[in-house]
Structure formats: C-alpha cells, structure tokens
Amino acid sequence: MIPEKKTCSKCKKKKLVSNFPKDTTKKDGYHSSCKKCLSSRRKGNTTAINRKCKYGLTQEQFDLRFAAQYKCCAACGTTETHRWCIDHDHKCCPKAVTCGNCVRGILCYSCNIILGHCNEDKDALLNLVHYLEEYGS
C-alpha cells in the first residue's frame, strides 16, 4: 500500500508523496528526500539545508551567530578554513541531529575534529596543553 504522506529525510516536513520523486529501489517506491530538497542540493545549497536539518539554524541565524563571534573560530580565532562546523553539546544531543538548543558556537574544521577526538573531555585537553608545555611545541 502506498502512503499518502511521507516525511522528507532532509527538511523533516510531512508532505504528499507527489512531492517525492519515484524510486523503485525504495520499499515505498519514493525517494527519501522531497523534490524541493533534492533540487536545492543539486543547486549547491547542501550546507544551508544540512544546517537547518541538523541544527535548526537558517542561513540568516548562522550568519548572525558567526558575526557575533567576529566571523572567526570560537575556539582558536582563525578566519582561515576550508570548512566551518557548528559545535553542539553532545551530552544534550549525542546523535547527528540536534534539538537546536545545545548549539555552542561555530568552529573551524580543525578545532571541531580536536573536540571530537578527545570526546569533549576538558581533562584530556588540559593534559595535552601540559604535554606541550613540558615537551615544547
């Protein structure tokens, strides 16, 4: 039985199945993303769509947050990066999609990776600082 409505995997909106392209490889016969989201993705708007879906931030909200932190990494202060990352508290939302209330700031890719690799453990980061102080950098 074909459902009348389906939730888009990108924008999370419930829409009529006529808003989804057909996909015979899917159980229900339709693509998991709606036509609008797929069209935006093809036009290169994936970053804005991902921010909205994962963190609940529109492009305008992202721009305001970024301007509030002087358009630089909230951790190290760099303005040079190939990729900006939205940092959120993983204790609040451990999965990729967040509630939107636990967004902490915008980080450069390197700082985001460092936080992730140390599991956001302050002691681990402090130990790394002590290590660098002892052995030089």
Chimera marker file (.cmm) of the C-alpha trace (Angstrom):
<marker_set name="trace">
<marker id="1" x="0.000" y="0.000" z="0.000" r="1" g="1" b="0" radius="0.5"/>
<marker id="2" x="1.364" y="3.417" z="-0.996" r="1" g="1" b="0" radius="0.5"/>
<marker id="3" x="1.232" y="6.026" z="1.788" r="1" g="1" b="0" radius="0.5"/>
<marker id="4" x="-0.499" y="9.371" z="1.084" r="1" g="1" b="0" radius="0.5"/>
<marker id="5" x="2.097" y="11.357" z="3.028" r="1" g="1" b="0" radius="0.5"/>
<marker id="6" x="5.745" y="10.896" z="3.812" r="1" g="1" b="0" radius="0.5"/>
<marker id="7" x="8.343" y="12.761" z="5.894" r="1" g="1" b="0" radius="0.5"/>
<marker id="8" x="11.298" y="14.188" z="3.988" r="1" g="1" b="0" radius="0.5"/>
<marker id="9" x="14.634" y="12.933" z="5.335" r="1" g="1" b="0" radius="0.5"/>
<marker id="10" x="16.218" y="16.368" z="4.774" r="1" g="1" b="0" radius="0.5"/>
<marker id="11" x="13.718" y="19.063" z="5.791" r="1" g="1" b="0" radius="0.5"/>
<marker id="12" x="11.743" y="16.745" z="8.135" r="1" g="1" b="0" radius="0.5"/>
<marker id="13" x="8.402" y="18.045" z="6.787" r="1" g="1" b="0" radius="0.5"/>
<marker id="14" x="5.483" y="15.732" z="6.199" r="1" g="1" b="0" radius="0.5"/>
<marker id="15" x="4.405" y="16.082" z="2.558" r="1" g="1" b="0" radius="0.5"/>
<marker id="16" x="2.204" y="14.375" z="-0.004" r="1" g="1" b="0" radius="0.5"/>
<marker id="17" x="4.034" y="11.571" z="-1.815" r="1" g="1" b="0" radius="0.5"/>
<marker id="18" x="3.548" y="13.533" z="-5.051" r="1" g="1" b="0" radius="0.5"/>
<marker id="19" x="6.286" y="15.839" z="-3.679" r="1" g="1" b="0" radius="0.5"/>
<marker id="20" x="8.797" y="12.961" z="-3.787" r="1" g="1" b="0" radius="0.5"/>
<marker id="21" x="10.430" y="11.531" z="-6.919" r="1" g="1" b="0" radius="0.5"/>
<marker id="22" x="9.727" y="7.882" z="-7.611" r="1" g="1" b="0" radius="0.5"/>
<marker id="23" x="12.460" y="5.437" z="-6.649" r="1" g="1" b="0" radius="0.5"/>
<marker id="24" x="11.899" y="1.754" z="-7.351" r="1" g="1" b="0" radius="0.5"/>
<marker id="25" x="14.764" y="0.756" z="-5.048" r="1" g="1" b="0" radius="0.5"/>
<marker id="26" x="12.873" y="2.067" z="-2.005" r="1" g="1" b="0" radius="0.5"/>
<marker id="27" x="10.335" y="-0.003" z="-0.101" r="1" g="1" b="0" radius="0.5"/>
<marker id="28" x="7.569" y="2.573" z="-0.531" r="1" g="1" b="0" radius="0.5"/>
<marker id="29" x="8.573" y="3.419" z="-4.110" r="1" g="1" b="0" radius="0.5"/>
<marker id="30" x="9.643" y="7.007" z="-3.390" r="1" g="1" b="0" radius="0.5"/>
<marker id="31" x="12.928" y="8.812" z="-2.720" r="1" g="1" b="0" radius="0.5"/>
<marker id="32" x="13.597" y="9.665" z="0.936" r="1" g="1" b="0" radius="0.5"/>
<marker id="33" x="14.086" y="13.394" z="0.141" r="1" g="1" b="0" radius="0.5"/>
<marker id="34" x="11.413" y="15.630" z="-1.338" r="1" g="1" b="0" radius="0.5"/>
<marker id="35" x="11.820" y="17.216" z="-4.757" r="1" g="1" b="0" radius="0.5"/>
<marker id="36" x="12.452" y="20.677" z="-3.270" r="1" g="1" b="0" radius="0.5"/>
<marker id="37" x="15.321" y="19.455" z="-1.071" r="1" g="1" b="0" radius="0.5"/>
<marker id="38" x="16.817" y="17.440" z="-3.917" r="1" g="1" b="0" radius="0.5"/>
<marker id="39" x="16.608" y="20.481" z="-6.187" r="1" g="1" b="0" radius="0.5"/>
<marker id="40" x="18.322" y="22.677" z="-3.573" r="1" g="1" b="0" radius="0.5"/>
<marker id="41" x="21.027" y="20.066" z="-3.122" r="1" g="1" b="0" radius="0.5"/>
<marker id="42" x="21.689" y="19.961" z="-6.837" r="1" g="1" b="0" radius="0.5"/>
<marker id="43" x="21.985" y="23.747" z="-6.859" r="1" g="1" b="0" radius="0.5"/>
<marker id="44" x="24.742" y="23.611" z="-4.228" r="1" g="1" b="0" radius="0.5"/>
<marker id="45" x="22.680" y="24.584" z="-1.175" r="1" g="1" b="0" radius="0.5"/>
<marker id="46" x="23.508" y="21.436" z="0.788" r="1" g="1" b="0" radius="0.5"/>
<marker id="47" x="25.327" y="23.297" z="3.552" r="1" g="1" b="0" radius="0.5"/>
<marker id="48" x="22.338" y="25.512" z="4.337" r="1" g="1" b="0" radius="0.5"/>
<marker id="49" x="19.936" y="22.560" z="4.188" r="1" g="1" b="0" radius="0.5"/>
<marker id="50" x="22.165" y="20.479" z="6.489" r="1" g="1" b="0" radius="0.5"/>
<marker id="51" x="22.438" y="23.342" z="8.994" r="1" g="1" b="0" radius="0.5"/>
<marker id="52" x="18.675" y="23.693" z="9.062" r="1" g="1" b="0" radius="0.5"/>
<marker id="53" x="18.034" y="19.947" z="9.331" r="1" g="1" b="0" radius="0.5"/>
<marker id="54" x="20.788" y="19.081" z="11.808" r="1" g="1" b="0" radius="0.5"/>
<marker id="55" x="20.925" y="22.183" z="13.994" r="1" g="1" b="0" radius="0.5"/>
<marker id="56" x="17.700" y="24.077" z="13.321" r="1" g="1" b="0" radius="0.5"/>
<marker id="57" x="19.657" y="27.090" z="12.043" r="1" g="1" b="0" radius="0.5"/>
<marker id="58" x="18.583" y="29.044" z="8.995" r="1" g="1" b="0" radius="0.5"/>
<marker id="59" x="21.291" y="30.708" z="6.904" r="1" g="1" b="0" radius="0.5"/>
<marker id="60" x="20.344" y="34.043" z="8.482" r="1" g="1" b="0" radius="0.5"/>
<marker id="61" x="20.642" y="32.651" z="12.025" r="1" g="1" b="0" radius="0.5"/>
<marker id="62" x="24.016" y="31.096" z="11.153" r="1" g="1" b="0" radius="0.5"/>
<marker id="63" x="25.245" y="34.423" z="9.733" r="1" g="1" b="0" radius="0.5"/>
<marker id="64" x="24.129" y="36.294" z="12.865" r="1" g="1" b="0" radius="0.5"/>
<marker id="65" x="25.870" y="33.802" z="15.174" r="1" g="1" b="0" radius="0.5"/>
<marker id="66" x="29.020" y="33.893" z="13.068" r="1" g="1" b="0" radius="0.5"/>
<marker id="67" x="29.045" y="37.713" z="13.052" r="1" g="1" b="0" radius="0.5"/>
<marker id="68" x="28.550" y="37.722" z="16.852" r="1" g="1" b="0" radius="0.5"/>
<marker id="69" x="31.791" y="35.745" z="17.204" r="1" g="1" b="0" radius="0.5"/>
<marker id="70" x="33.592" y="38.140" z="14.820" r="1" g="1" b="0" radius="0.5"/>
<marker id="71" x="33.480" y="35.741" z="11.846" r="1" g="1" b="0" radius="0.5"/>
<marker id="72" x="36.211" y="33.566" z="13.290" r="1" g="1" b="0" radius="0.5"/>
<marker id="73" x="36.536" y="30.205" z="15.038" r="1" g="1" b="0" radius="0.5"/>
<marker id="74" x="35.034" y="30.411" z="18.537" r="1" g="1" b="0" radius="0.5"/>
<marker id="75" x="37.906" y="28.272" z="19.870" r="1" g="1" b="0" radius="0.5"/>
<marker id="76" x="41.135" y="29.333" z="18.157" r="1" g="1" b="0" radius="0.5"/>
<marker id="77" x="40.149" y="32.584" z="16.452" r="1" g="1" b="0" radius="0.5"/>
<marker id="78" x="41.207" y="31.656" z="12.928" r="1" g="1" b="0" radius="0.5"/>
<marker id="79" x="39.395" y="33.136" z="9.965" r="1" g="1" b="0" radius="0.5"/>
<marker id="80" x="41.095" y="30.787" z="7.508" r="1" g="1" b="0" radius="0.5"/>
<marker id="81" x="39.463" y="27.427" z="6.980" r="1" g="1" b="0" radius="0.5"/>
<marker id="82" x="38.012" y="25.373" z="4.175" r="1" g="1" b="0" radius="0.5"/>
<marker id="83" x="35.036" y="24.361" z="6.294" r="1" g="1" b="0" radius="0.5"/>
<marker id="84" x="33.080" y="25.836" z="9.209" r="1" g="1" b="0" radius="0.5"/>
<marker id="85" x="31.440" y="23.469" z="11.699" r="1" g="1" b="0" radius="0.5"/>
<marker id="86" x="28.584" y="24.050" z="14.098" r="1" g="1" b="0" radius="0.5"/>
<marker id="87" x="29.545" y="22.836" z="17.562" r="1" g="1" b="0" radius="0.5"/>
<marker id="88" x="26.882" y="21.456" z="19.878" r="1" g="1" b="0" radius="0.5"/>
<marker id="89" x="26.828" y="19.781" z="23.279" r="1" g="1" b="0" radius="0.5"/>
<marker id="90" x="26.894" y="16.040" z="22.615" r="1" g="1" b="0" radius="0.5"/>
<marker id="91" x="25.696" y="15.339" z="26.160" r="1" g="1" b="0" radius="0.5"/>
<marker id="92" x="22.410" y="17.004" z="25.225" r="1" g="1" b="0" radius="0.5"/>
<marker id="93" x="22.122" y="15.521" z="21.723" r="1" g="1" b="0" radius="0.5"/>
<marker id="94" x="24.569" y="12.658" z="21.088" r="1" g="1" b="0" radius="0.5"/>
<marker id="95" x="23.359" y="11.990" z="17.548" r="1" g="1" b="0" radius="0.5"/>
<marker id="96" x="23.878" y="13.979" z="14.357" r="1" g="1" b="0" radius="0.5"/>
<marker id="97" x="20.509" y="15.775" z="14.535" r="1" g="1" b="0" radius="0.5"/>
<marker id="98" x="20.212" y="18.161" z="17.482" r="1" g="1" b="0" radius="0.5"/>
<marker id="99" x="17.408" y="19.877" z="19.348" r="1" g="1" b="0" radius="0.5"/>
<marker id="100" x="18.896" y="23.216" z="18.276" r="1" g="1" b="0" radius="0.5"/>
<marker id="101" x="19.150" y="24.481" z="21.856" r="1" g="1" b="0" radius="0.5"/>
<marker id="102" x="22.568" y="22.963" z="22.503" r="1" g="1" b="0" radius="0.5"/>
<marker id="103" x="24.479" y="24.778" z="19.744" r="1" g="1" b="0" radius="0.5"/>
<marker id="104" x="27.554" y="26.335" z="21.348" r="1" g="1" b="0" radius="0.5"/>
<marker id="105" x="29.358" y="28.091" z="18.545" r="1" g="1" b="0" radius="0.5"/>
<marker id="106" x="30.957" y="27.874" z="15.132" r="1" g="1" b="0" radius="0.5"/>
<marker id="107" x="34.375" y="26.253" z="14.916" r="1" g="1" b="0" radius="0.5"/>
<marker id="108" x="36.962" y="25.734" z="12.230" r="1" g="1" b="0" radius="0.5"/>
<marker id="109" x="37.220" y="22.186" z="10.976" r="1" g="1" b="0" radius="0.5"/>
<marker id="110" x="40.445" y="21.519" z="12.926" r="1" g="1" b="0" radius="0.5"/>
<marker id="111" x="39.052" y="22.608" z="16.300" r="1" g="1" b="0" radius="0.5"/>
<marker id="112" x="35.881" y="20.619" z="15.704" r="1" g="1" b="0" radius="0.5"/>
<marker id="113" x="37.935" y="17.486" z="14.953" r="1" g="1" b="0" radius="0.5"/>
<marker id="114" x="40.081" y="18.007" z="18.069" r="1" g="1" b="0" radius="0.5"/>
<marker id="115" x="36.978" y="18.302" z="20.271" r="1" g="1" b="0" radius="0.5"/>
<marker id="116" x="35.529" y="15.175" z="18.715" r="1" g="1" b="0" radius="0.5"/>
<marker id="117" x="38.684" y="13.101" z="19.090" r="1" g="1" b="0" radius="0.5"/>
<marker id="118" x="39.006" y="13.947" z="22.774" r="1" g="1" b="0" radius="0.5"/>
<marker id="119" x="35.272" y="13.287" z="23.326" r="1" g="1" b="0" radius="0.5"/>
<marker id="120" x="34.869" y="16.867" z="24.599" r="1" g="1" b="0" radius="0.5"/>
<marker id="121" x="36.854" y="15.901" z="27.722" r="1" g="1" b="0" radius="0.5"/>
<marker id="122" x="38.307" y="19.022" z="29.366" r="1" g="1" b="0" radius="0.5"/>
<marker id="123" x="40.862" y="16.980" z="31.325" r="1" g="1" b="0" radius="0.5"/>
<marker id="124" x="42.158" y="15.367" z="28.151" r="1" g="1" b="0" radius="0.5"/>
<marker id="125" x="42.571" y="18.785" z="26.538" r="1" g="1" b="0" radius="0.5"/>
<marker id="126" x="44.331" y="20.184" z="29.620" r="1" g="1" b="0" radius="0.5"/>
<marker id="127" x="46.651" y="17.167" z="29.658" r="1" g="1" b="0" radius="0.5"/>
<marker id="128" x="47.547" y="17.914" z="26.047" r="1" g="1" b="0" radius="0.5"/>
<marker id="129" x="48.355" y="21.517" z="26.992" r="1" g="1" b="0" radius="0.5"/>
<marker id="130" x="50.580" y="20.296" z="29.861" r="1" g="1" b="0" radius="0.5"/>
<marker id="131" x="52.239" y="17.850" z="27.479" r="1" g="1" b="0" radius="0.5"/>
<marker id="132" x="53.047" y="20.644" z="25.024" r="1" g="1" b="0" radius="0.5"/>
<marker id="133" x="54.337" y="22.862" z="27.852" r="1" g="1" b="0" radius="0.5"/>
<marker id="134" x="56.630" y="20.100" z="29.033" r="1" g="1" b="0" radius="0.5"/>
<marker id="135" x="57.930" y="18.921" z="25.671" r="1" g="1" b="0" radius="0.5"/>
<marker id="136" x="57.560" y="22.048" z="23.580" r="1" g="1" b="0" radius="0.5"/>
<marker id="137" x="55.511" y="22.628" z="20.515" r="1" g="1" b="0" radius="0.5"/>
<link id1="1" id2="2" r="1" g="1" b="0" radius="0.2"/>
<link id1="2" id2="3" r="1" g="1" b="0" radius="0.2"/>
<link id1="3" id2="4" r="1" g="1" b="0" radius="0.2"/>
<link id1="4" id2="5" r="1" g="1" b="0" radius="0.2"/>
<link id1="5" id2="6" r="1" g="1" b="0" radius="0.2"/>
<link id1="6" id2="7" r="1" g="1" b="0" radius="0.2"/>
<link id1="7" id2="8" r="1" g="1" b="0" radius="0.2"/>
<link id1="8" id2="9" r="1" g="1" b="0" radius="0.2"/>
<link id1="9" id2="10" r="1" g="1" b="0" radius="0.2"/>
<link id1="10" id2="11" r="1" g="1" b="0" radius="0.2"/>
<link id1="11" id2="12" r="1" g="1" b="0" radius="0.2"/>
<link id1="12" id2="13" r="1" g="1" b="0" radius="0.2"/>
<link id1="13" id2="14" r="1" g="1" b="0" radius="0.2"/>
<link id1="14" id2="15" r="1" g="1" b="0" radius="0.2"/>
<link id1="15" id2="16" r="1" g="1" b="0" radius="0.2"/>
<link id1="16" id2="17" r="1" g="1" b="0" radius="0.2"/>
<link id1="17" id2="18" r="1" g="1" b="0" radius="0.2"/>
<link id1="18" id2="19" r="1" g="1" b="0" radius="0.2"/>
<link id1="19" id2="20" r="1" g="1" b="0" radius="0.2"/>
<link id1="20" id2="21" r="1" g="1" b="0" radius="0.2"/>
<link id1="21" id2="22" r="1" g="1" b="0" radius="0.2"/>
<link id1="22" id2="23" r="1" g="1" b="0" radius="0.2"/>
<link id1="23" id2="24" r="1" g="1" b="0" radius="0.2"/>
<link id1="24" id2="25" r="1" g="1" b="0" radius="0.2"/>
<link id1="25" id2="26" r="1" g="1" b="0" radius="0.2"/>
<link id1="26" id2="27" r="1" g="1" b="0" radius="0.2"/>
<link id1="27" id2="28" r="1" g="1" b="0" radius="0.2"/>
<link id1="28" id2="29" r="1" g="1" b="0" radius="0.2"/>
<link id1="29" id2="30" r="1" g="1" b="0" radius="0.2"/>
<link id1="30" id2="31" r="1" g="1" b="0" radius="0.2"/>
<link id1="31" id2="32" r="1" g="1" b="0" radius="0.2"/>
<link id1="32" id2="33" r="1" g="1" b="0" radius="0.2"/>
<link id1="33" id2="34" r="1" g="1" b="0" radius="0.2"/>
<link id1="34" id2="35" r="1" g="1" b="0" radius="0.2"/>
<link id1="35" id2="36" r="1" g="1" b="0" radius="0.2"/>
<link id1="36" id2="37" r="1" g="1" b="0" radius="0.2"/>
<link id1="37" id2="38" r="1" g="1" b="0" radius="0.2"/>
<link id1="38" id2="39" r="1" g="1" b="0" radius="0.2"/>
<link id1="39" id2="40" r="1" g="1" b="0" radius="0.2"/>
<link id1="40" id2="41" r="1" g="1" b="0" radius="0.2"/>
<link id1="41" id2="42" r="1" g="1" b="0" radius="0.2"/>
<link id1="42" id2="43" r="1" g="1" b="0" radius="0.2"/>
<link id1="43" id2="44" r="1" g="1" b="0" radius="0.2"/>
<link id1="44" id2="45" r="1" g="1" b="0" radius="0.2"/>
<link id1="45" id2="46" r="1" g="1" b="0" radius="0.2"/>
<link id1="46" id2="47" r="1" g="1" b="0" radius="0.2"/>
<link id1="47" id2="48" r="1" g="1" b="0" radius="0.2"/>
<link id1="48" id2="49" r="1" g="1" b="0" radius="0.2"/>
<link id1="49" id2="50" r="1" g="1" b="0" radius="0.2"/>
<link id1="50" id2="51" r="1" g="1" b="0" radius="0.2"/>
<link id1="51" id2="52" r="1" g="1" b="0" radius="0.2"/>
<link id1="52" id2="53" r="1" g="1" b="0" radius="0.2"/>
<link id1="53" id2="54" r="1" g="1" b="0" radius="0.2"/>
<link id1="54" id2="55" r="1" g="1" b="0" radius="0.2"/>
<link id1="55" id2="56" r="1" g="1" b="0" radius="0.2"/>
<link id1="56" id2="57" r="1" g="1" b="0" radius="0.2"/>
<link id1="57" id2="58" r="1" g="1" b="0" radius="0.2"/>
<link id1="58" id2="59" r="1" g="1" b="0" radius="0.2"/>
<link id1="59" id2="60" r="1" g="1" b="0" radius="0.2"/>
<link id1="60" id2="61" r="1" g="1" b="0" radius="0.2"/>
<link id1="61" id2="62" r="1" g="1" b="0" radius="0.2"/>
<link id1="62" id2="63" r="1" g="1" b="0" radius="0.2"/>
<link id1="63" id2="64" r="1" g="1" b="0" radius="0.2"/>
<link id1="64" id2="65" r="1" g="1" b="0" radius="0.2"/>
<link id1="65" id2="66" r="1" g="1" b="0" radius="0.2"/>
<link id1="66" id2="67" r="1" g="1" b="0" radius="0.2"/>
<link id1="67" id2="68" r="1" g="1" b="0" radius="0.2"/>
<link id1="68" id2="69" r="1" g="1" b="0" radius="0.2"/>
<link id1="69" id2="70" r="1" g="1" b="0" radius="0.2"/>
<link id1="70" id2="71" r="1" g="1" b="0" radius="0.2"/>
<link id1="71" id2="72" r="1" g="1" b="0" radius="0.2"/>
<link id1="72" id2="73" r="1" g="1" b="0" radius="0.2"/>
<link id1="73" id2="74" r="1" g="1" b="0" radius="0.2"/>
<link id1="74" id2="75" r="1" g="1" b="0" radius="0.2"/>
<link id1="75" id2="76" r="1" g="1" b="0" radius="0.2"/>
<link id1="76" id2="77" r="1" g="1" b="0" radius="0.2"/>
<link id1="77" id2="78" r="1" g="1" b="0" radius="0.2"/>
<link id1="78" id2="79" r="1" g="1" b="0" radius="0.2"/>
<link id1="79" id2="80" r="1" g="1" b="0" radius="0.2"/>
<link id1="80" id2="81" r="1" g="1" b="0" radius="0.2"/>
<link id1="81" id2="82" r="1" g="1" b="0" radius="0.2"/>
<link id1="82" id2="83" r="1" g="1" b="0" radius="0.2"/>
<link id1="83" id2="84" r="1" g="1" b="0" radius="0.2"/>
<link id1="84" id2="85" r="1" g="1" b="0" radius="0.2"/>
<link id1="85" id2="86" r="1" g="1" b="0" radius="0.2"/>
<link id1="86" id2="87" r="1" g="1" b="0" radius="0.2"/>
<link id1="87" id2="88" r="1" g="1" b="0" radius="0.2"/>
<link id1="88" id2="89" r="1" g="1" b="0" radius="0.2"/>
<link id1="89" id2="90" r="1" g="1" b="0" radius="0.2"/>
<link id1="90" id2="91" r="1" g="1" b="0" radius="0.2"/>
<link id1="91" id2="92" r="1" g="1" b="0" radius="0.2"/>
<link id1="92" id2="93" r="1" g="1" b="0" radius="0.2"/>
<link id1="93" id2="94" r="1" g="1" b="0" radius="0.2"/>
<link id1="94" id2="95" r="1" g="1" b="0" radius="0.2"/>
<link id1="95" id2="96" r="1" g="1" b="0" radius="0.2"/>
<link id1="96" id2="97" r="1" g="1" b="0" radius="0.2"/>
<link id1="97" id2="98" r="1" g="1" b="0" radius="0.2"/>
<link id1="98" id2="99" r="1" g="1" b="0" radius="0.2"/>
<link id1="99" id2="100" r="1" g="1" b="0" radius="0.2"/>
<link id1="100" id2="101" r="1" g="1" b="0" radius="0.2"/>
<link id1="101" id2="102" r="1" g="1" b="0" radius="0.2"/>
<link id1="102" id2="103" r="1" g="1" b="0" radius="0.2"/>
<link id1="103" id2="104" r="1" g="1" b="0" radius="0.2"/>
<link id1="104" id2="105" r="1" g="1" b="0" radius="0.2"/>
<link id1="105" id2="106" r="1" g="1" b="0" radius="0.2"/>
<link id1="106" id2="107" r="1" g="1" b="0" radius="0.2"/>
<link id1="107" id2="108" r="1" g="1" b="0" radius="0.2"/>
<link id1="108" id2="109" r="1" g="1" b="0" radius="0.2"/>
<link id1="109" id2="110" r="1" g="1" b="0" radius="0.2"/>
<link id1="110" id2="111" r="1" g="1" b="0" radius="0.2"/>
<link id1="111" id2="112" r="1" g="1" b="0" radius="0.2"/>
<link id1="112" id2="113" r="1" g="1" b="0" radius="0.2"/>
<link id1="113" id2="114" r="1" g="1" b="0" radius="0.2"/>
<link id1="114" id2="115" r="1" g="1" b="0" radius="0.2"/>
<link id1="115" id2="116" r="1" g="1" b="0" radius="0.2"/>
<link id1="116" id2="117" r="1" g="1" b="0" radius="0.2"/>
<link id1="117" id2="118" r="1" g="1" b="0" radius="0.2"/>
<link id1="118" id2="119" r="1" g="1" b="0" radius="0.2"/>
<link id1="119" id2="120" r="1" g="1" b="0" radius="0.2"/>
<link id1="120" id2="121" r="1" g="1" b="0" radius="0.2"/>
<link id1="121" id2="122" r="1" g="1" b="0" radius="0.2"/>
<link id1="122" id2="123" r="1" g="1" b="0" radius="0.2"/>
<link id1="123" id2="124" r="1" g="1" b="0" radius="0.2"/>
<link id1="124" id2="125" r="1" g="1" b="0" radius="0.2"/>
<link id1="125" id2="126" r="1" g="1" b="0" radius="0.2"/>
<link id1="126" id2="127" r="1" g="1" b="0" radius="0.2"/>
<link id1="127" id2="128" r="1" g="1" b="0" radius="0.2"/>
<link id1="128" id2="129" r="1" g="1" b="0" radius="0.2"/>
<link id1="129" id2="130" r="1" g="1" b="0" radius="0.2"/>
<link id1="130" id2="131" r="1" g="1" b="0" radius="0.2"/>
<link id1="131" id2="132" r="1" g="1" b="0" radius="0.2"/>
<link id1="132" id2="133" r="1" g="1" b="0" radius="0.2"/>
<link id1="133" id2="134" r="1" g="1" b="0" radius="0.2"/>
<link id1="134" id2="135" r="1" g="1" b="0" radius="0.2"/>
<link id1="135" id2="136" r="1" g="1" b="0" radius="0.2"/>
<link id1="136" id2="137" r="1" g="1" b="0" radius="0.2"/>
</marker_set>
